[in-house]
């Protein structure tokens, strides 16, 4: 599997946007942003619990759930996976500490 799999899954989810939400869980999530947000929080929490417990099988399952819901969020607000890959690519040349520091400086400037 590679990024093509993510792109294909993203495109498949985009197609479900116009399906009756009674027939498509994805369409239901897309029409209920609060539910989608809750699901992302739930899946994140479950992944953290499995990580802490060193439950590899659970972490794999919860990671898949989280990625699915994250892709639905991207569809919902019009984020293309390429935009995320580009952001990650831009960060690749900086240390994580530098990147976090630059974000906090940007947030301070907004205030």
C-alpha positions as CSV (number, residue, x, y, z in Angstrom):
1,X,0.0,0.0,0.0
2,X,1.1,3.6,-0.7
3,X,-0.3,7.1,-0.9
4,X,-2.3,6.0,-4.0
5,X,-4.4,3.9,-1.7
6,X,-5.2,6.9,0.5
7,X,-5.9,9.0,-2.6
8,X,-8.3,6.3,-4.0
9,X,-10.0,5.9,-0.6
10,X,-10.4,9.7,-0.4
11,X,-11.9,9.8,-3.9
12,X,-14.3,6.9,-3.0
13,X,-15.4,8.8,0.1
14,X,-16.0,12.0,-2.0
15,X,-18.4,10.0,-4.2
16,X,-20.4,9.0,-1.1
17,X,-21.0,12.7,-0.3
18,X,-24.1,12.8,-2.4
19,X,-25.5,9.4,-1.4
20,X,-28.6,9.3,0.9
21,X,-27.2,9.4,4.4
22,X,-29.6,6.6,5.4
23,X,-27.7,4.3,3.0
24,X,-24.1,5.6,3.6
25,X,-22.4,6.0,7.0
26,X,-19.9,8.3,5.2
27,X,-22.7,10.6,3.9
28,X,-24.2,10.5,7.4
29,X,-20.9,11.7,8.9
30,X,-20.5,14.4,6.2
31,X,-24.0,15.8,7.1
32,X,-23.3,15.7,10.8
33,X,-20.0,17.6,11.5
34,X,-20.5,17.3,15.3
35,X,-20.8,13.6,15.1
36,X,-17.8,13.4,12.8
37,X,-15.8,15.5,15.4
38,X,-16.9,13.2,18.2
39,X,-15.9,10.1,16.2
40,X,-12.5,11.5,15.6
41,X,-12.1,12.2,19.3
42,X,-13.4,8.7,20.2
43,X,-11.1,6.9,17.7
44,X,-8.1,9.0,18.9
45,X,-8.8,8.1,22.5
46,X,-9.2,4.5,21.7
47,X,-5.9,4.5,19.8
48,X,-4.1,6.2,22.7
49,X,-5.5,3.5,25.1
50,X,-4.3,0.7,22.9
51,X,-0.9,2.3,22.5
52,X,-0.5,2.7,26.3
53,X,-1.6,-0.9,26.8
54,X,0.8,-2.0,24.0
55,X,-2.1,-3.6,22.3
56,X,-0.7,-3.8,18.7
57,X,-3.8,-5.5,17.2
58,X,-6.1,-2.9,18.8
59,X,-3.8,0.0,17.7
60,X,-3.9,-1.3,14.1
61,X,-7.7,-1.4,14.2
62,X,-8.1,2.0,15.9
63,X,-5.5,3.5,13.5
64,X,-7.6,2.3,10.5
65,X,-10.7,3.8,12.1
66,X,-9.0,7.1,12.8
67,X,-7.6,7.3,9.2
68,X,-11.1,6.7,7.8
69,X,-12.6,9.4,9.9
70,X,-9.8,11.8,9.2
71,X,-10.3,11.2,5.4
72,X,-14.0,11.9,5.9
73,X,-13.1,15.2,7.7
74,X,-10.8,16.1,4.7
75,X,-13.7,15.5,2.3
76,X,-16.0,17.5,4.5
77,X,-13.9,20.7,4.6
78,X,-12.3,20.3,1.1
79,X,-8.7,19.3,2.0
80,X,-7.0,17.3,-0.7
81,X,-4.5,14.6,0.6
82,X,-1.9,16.3,-1.6
83,X,-2.2,19.5,0.6
84,X,-1.3,17.4,3.7
85,X,1.6,15.7,1.9
86,X,2.9,19.1,0.9
87,X,2.7,20.3,4.5
88,X,4.5,17.3,5.7
89,X,7.1,17.7,3.0
90,X,7.7,21.3,4.1
91,X,8.2,20.2,7.6
92,X,10.7,17.4,6.6
93,X,13.5,19.9,6.5
94,X,13.0,21.2,10.0
95,X,13.2,19.5,13.3
96,X,10.0,18.9,15.2
97,X,11.1,21.3,17.9
98,X,11.7,24.1,15.3
99,X,8.3,23.4,13.7
100,X,6.4,23.6,17.0
101,X,8.2,26.7,17.9
102,X,7.3,28.4,14.6
103,X,3.6,27.4,15.2
104,X,3.6,29.0,18.6
105,X,5.2,32.2,17.3
106,X,2.5,32.3,14.6
107,X,-0.2,31.9,17.2
108,X,1.2,34.7,19.3
109,X,1.2,37.0,16.3
110,X,-2.5,36.3,15.7
111,X,-3.3,37.5,19.2
